[in-house]
Amino acid sequence: MSISRNYVKIREEIPKDVTIVLSVKTRTVEQIEEAVDAGVTDIGQNYVQEAGQMYSALQKKAAKVRWHMIGHLQTNKINKALRIFDVIQTVDSLEKAAAIDKRVEKARKKIVSVYVEINIGSEFSKAGIKPAEHEPFEEYIEKLIRDVSELEHIRLEGLMTMGPRFGDPEEVRPYFKRTRRIFERIKGLDLPNVDMKYLSMGMTNSYGVAIEEGSNMVRIGTAIFGKRG
Ligand SMILES: *Cc1c(COP(=O)(O)O)cnc(C)c1O
């Protein structure tokens, strides 16, 4: 099937209030254009450099969509990232949040939306905050969120998680459940400058389970574009 038909099919399949972030790493500009023409509203990129090239090549179409940073953000790339991205989903420490905050003004933006990334499986190979390293984790996250919420040029709007990758997506369900509980807990605190709107979890092999477990933002590449070459 074509990219546009894949997108439309998934869009029709999942609830309206679930945002699809199209994961575009390594894809061509023509492929991304086809998806944007089919109605994609949000684009996710892992690499700042590649995002910059895509943004320029897409010209007017680039400004029609929201850009999400979903890869690890190095401090020396923040300035450039702020020129491209509307949302940074991969904040994993107060230091990173403060580094972003400091540069937002310089980028002549008033505020940037950020999500905290949780490495819910505490996987050594992945980015994000690992529960196993910060028990009791619920308290740790709450403190981090309170600290980040005091930064002036940042608005905390969500949590992001990858979750372990299993052959059977059912196996990731308990990890998504735990992330959802943390999300609801933070939302319930009703902190100033925090607007917990988005729970970003679920990818091609797991978005069905993720939505059942309360995700309202899925990041999908393969199911729309096909396998990466
Ligand atoms: C690549 C990627 C995705 C999309 O993965 P697919 O399996 O291709 O849907 C989602 N989130 C992140 C952080 C990614 O790096």
The ligand as an SDF file (V2000), in Angstrom:
LIG
                    3D

 15 15  0  0  0  0  0  0  0  0999 V2000
   11.9740    5.1420   15.1450 C   0  0  0  0  0  0  0  0  0  0  0  0
   11.1890    5.5740   16.3100 C   0  0  0  0  0  0  0  0  0  0  0  0
    9.7900    5.4140   16.3660 C   0  0  0  0  0  0  0  0  0  0  0  0
    9.0070    4.7220   15.2700 C   0  0  0  0  0  0  0  0  0  0  0  0
    9.2990    3.3600   15.2170 O   0  0  0  0  0  0  0  0  0  0  0  0
    8.5450    2.3960   14.1880 P   0  0  0  0  0  0  0  0  0  0  0  0
    8.7560    1.0470   14.7690 O   0  0  0  0  0  0  0  0  0  0  0  0
    9.1960    2.5880   12.8590 O   0  0  0  0  0  0  0  0  0  0  0  0
    7.1070    2.7890   14.1690 O   0  0  0  0  0  0  0  0  0  0  0  0
    9.1330    5.9120   17.4750 C   0  0  0  0  0  0  0  0  0  0  0  0
    9.7790    6.5160   18.4930 N   0  0  0  0  0  0  0  0  0  0  0  0
   11.1080    6.6790   18.4770 C   0  0  0  0  0  0  0  0  0  0  0  0
   11.7630    7.3670   19.6210 C   0  0  0  0  0  0  0  0  0  0  0  0
   11.8540    6.2160   17.3950 C   0  0  0  0  0  0  0  0  0  0  0  0
   13.1870    6.3760   17.3990 O   0  0  0  0  0  0  0  0  0  0  0  0
  1  2  1  0
  2  3  1  0
  2 14  2  0
  3  4  1  0
  3 10  2  0
  4  5  1  0
  5  6  1  0
  6  7  2  0
  6  8  1  0
  6  9  1  0
 10 11  1  0
 11 12  2  0
 12 13  1  0
 12 14  1  0
 14 15  1  0
M  END
$$$$
